[in-house]
Amino acid sequence: METPKHPLAIYISHFQMGDYIAFAWLVLLFFLFIFLAIVLAKKRPLGAIVIVLLDLMLLFGAPFAMKHYLDAALRSASVELLVVKQLLFTDTLLVQGTLHNTAPKDFAWCRVTLTITPKKEGTLLRYVSAFKPLHQESIFIQTPPARGEIVDFKTMIEPFRLDDTMEIMAKAECY
């Protein structure tokens, strides 16, 4: 089972130049706004407090936005599930799919995460149900795809019985 620190450690260990530039820009902006707040503290103390609060919000919120943007721009990959088959006499679920590298660079490391959740109507309910999945399985891709390449994957999830009230969501994390 993965600990909450594990995805962060994987992300940091696979930093690229774009990640370093984005975080350096964030630190530079942080100190620039702190300097601006210090300069304004004598003349407009309320303005300085507002700048410090906005700066702290930037410091804690921007890394999530940067990761989302950089993942879409530099590390984009698409996952398609081709076959989802429940075996009749056992509690085994077979899943086959493809991982397509749509990023401008080759990947060195890839993981596909399959999440089984209850079927929900509406985007918000589906998003909330993803926080408490019925089952989650991670597949490490042994040979990550090169730029534009498609790689097949398959796995068996056992013991698990899929029924009509459940759905499978797949996402890829590649560096």
Secondary structure as the mmCIF struct_conf table of DSSP 4:
data_model
#
loop_
_struct_conf.conf_type_id
_struct_conf.id
_struct_conf.beg_label_comp_id
_struct_conf.beg_label_asym_id
_struct_conf.beg_label_seq_id
_struct_conf.end_label_comp_id
_struct_conf.end_label_asym_id
_struct_conf.end_label_seq_id
TURN_TY1_P TURN_TY1_P1 PRO A 4 PRO A 4
HELX_RH_AL_P HELX_RH_AL_P1 LYS A 5 SER A 13
TURN_TY1_P TURN_TY1_P2 HIS A 14 HIS A 14
HELX_RH_AL_P HELX_RH_AL_P2 MET A 17 LEU A 40
TURN_TY1_P TURN_TY1_P3 ALA A 41 LYS A 43
HELX_RH_AL_P HELX_RH_AL_P3 PRO A 45 LEU A 74
BEND BEND1 ARG A 75 ARG A 75
STRN STRN1 ALA A 77 GLN A 86
BEND BEND2 LEU A 88 ASP A 91
STRN STRN2 LEU A 93 ASN A 101
BEND BEND3 ALA A 103 LYS A 105
BEND BEND4 ALA A 108 ALA A 108
STRN STRN3 CYS A 110 PRO A 118
BEND BEND5 GLU A 121 GLY A 122
HELX_RH_AL_P HELX_RH_AL_P4 THR A 123 SER A 129
TURN_TY1_P TURN_TY1_P4 ALA A 130 PHE A 131
BEND BEND6 LYS A 132 LYS A 132
BEND BEND7 LEU A 134 LEU A 134
STRN STRN4 HIS A 135 PHE A 140
BEND BEND8 GLN A 142 THR A 143
TURN_TY1_P TURN_TY1_P5 ARG A 147 GLY A 148
STRN STRN5 ILE A 150 ILE A 157
BEND BEND9 PRO A 159 PRO A 159
TURN_TY1_P TURN_TY1_P6 ASP A 164 THR A 165
STRN STRN6 MET A 166 CYS A 174
#
